[in-house]
Amino acid sequence: MTTCEDAHAERLISALFQVDRATSEGDVGAAHAALGRAVRDLHGVGVPLDRVAQISGLSHAELSHFLTSRPTPPHPRGPA
């Protein structure tokens, strides 16, 4: 991998840790949003979907879902 690819892989791995943490806390919405942001960010900087799929283990259909779904802002923590 190139240095640029390493950086992209690190971003996705970091996002996957955020997804795991949110999922373990029972916040499926936050997990979905974190993964969606990561996929859109990587695709937005030119990382091919094949590469994102390889790094993440997600299928092309799953990745396409994140690229076509409407982005959701992160949920604020604490009382409204």
N, C-alpha and C positions, 0 to 999 in steps of 0.2 A: 504494500500500500504506500501511497505517497503521503507526504506530510499533511496535505490538504485532506486526503481521504481519512487519515488518522483523526484529524480534528472533527470531521463530520461523524465518524464512528463514535467518537467520545461524546458528541452532542446527543446522538441517538441513545447511547447507553445511559447517559445521565437522565434522559427523558424516561427511559424504561424503568430506571430506579424510582423516579417520581411516580410513575404509573403503579409500580409495585407497592410503594408506600401508601398511595391513595387507596388502592384496592384493599390493602390490609386494614386500613382505617375504615373501610366500608363506604368510601366516597367514590362510587363508580363514575359519577359525572366528572369529577376532577381527574380521574385516571384517563377517561376518554379524551378530555380536553388537552391534557398534557401530551398524550400520544399524537393527537391530531396536530397540535402546534409543531411538534418535532418533525412529523412527516412533511407538513407544509413548508417548514423552514428549510429542510434539507432539499426538497424538490425545488424550492425557490432559488437556491444558490447553485442549481445545476446538477445535483447528484441524481444520476439516473435511477428510475424506480427499481430496475433490476438490482442495483447496488443496495438501495434501501431495504429491499426484500431480503437480500442475502444477509445483511447485517442484523436486521430485526427478527427475521424468521416469520414475518407476516407474508400473506399471499398478495398477489397483485390486486385481487378483488378487495381485500381489506385495505390496502394502501389507497386504492381508488376511492373507496368510501370516505377516507379522511380528506382526500383532495377535493372531493365534490361536496362534502357536507359543509354547512355553514360554521365558521369558527365561533367558538364560544369563549367569552372572557373567563379568566380564572375566577373561581368562587371566593368571595372574601371570607375570611375566618372571623369568628366571633359574632356577637349580637348585631342585628341589623339596625 
